[in-house]
Amino acid sequence: ATGNVLYRFSVTISNGLNNNSKIVITVPASVGLVTGGICTYQSNPTSCSASSNIVNITVPSSIGAGTTISVTYSTFTNPSTTQPSNSFLISTFNAAN
């Protein structure tokens, strides 16, 4: 397995998000997650944390419903096989107004 691989996720959100909302990526067991990686939101560095199989990314500014967002995390470890694994789960949590 190869370490320190950057993964990019692009999703269109159904509902708008306020400043300081969270994008949470749940990583399947077959993909390694190394803590201490660098995150981007819309190609700009942003605050994030990673532990176990979860990456929490902070949304630095409000965005409207229907917007396609792109986020990255820099230190995944690829699975040992090219066979399909379980899916990543991407959730959003709106910050209080």
N, C-alpha and C positions, 0 to 999 in steps of 0.2 A: 504494500500500500504506500502511496505517496503522500507525504505530509505537506502542510502549508500551502494548500490549494485554495485559490479564491473562487467562491461561488457567487453568481449574480442571480438575483430573483427579481422578476418584473411581474407586477400584478396590477390590475385595475380595481380600485376600491369602490364599493357600492355607496358608502356613506363618507361624508367629509370627516376630517380629523383636525382637532385643535392643536395649537402649539404644545409641545411636550407630550403628545400622545405616544403610544408605543406600538411598534411592529414586533411581533413575537414569532420567531421561526422555531418550530419543533423539528428536530433532526432525527431521521430514522436510525435505528441501532446499527445498521451496516455502514454508516458514514461516521467517521471520527470527528470530534469537535475539540480543538485545542484552544484553551482559554488564552486570553491576552491578545487576540486578533484585532485588526483594524476594521472599522465599519464605514461604509459610505451610504449616504441617502441622496439620491438624484446627483450622483457623481461627486458629492462634497463630503469631507470627513464629518462624522457625527458621533455623538456619545453612544456607547453600547456596553453591554456586559454579556458574558457567556459562562455557562456552567452546565455540567452534566450533558443534556441534549437540548438545551434551550439557548437561543440568542435573543436578547432584548435590545432593540434599536430605538433610539429616541427620535421622534419627528421634530425637527427644529423650528418648523413654521407651519401654520395651518394650511390645509389643502382641501380642495372641493371634491364633492362626490363625482365619480366617473373619471377621476384622474388616474393615469397609469404611473405607478411609482417604481423606482428601481433602487434596490438595496444590495449591498455586498457585505460579505464577511471573509476575512483573509486567511483563516487558518483551519480549514477542514482537512480531513484525511480521506482520500478516495477509498471506496470499498475494495476488497481484494478480488472481486469478480466484476465482470461487465454485465452480468445478468441483472435484470431489473430488481430493485429492492423496494421496500416500502416507500411511500411518498413523504415528502416534506409537508408540514402543515404550517400555513402562514395565517396568523390572526392579527387583528388590530384592536387596540384598546384606546378609546377616546379619553383624553384628559378632561378634567372639570373645566367648565367655562370660567 
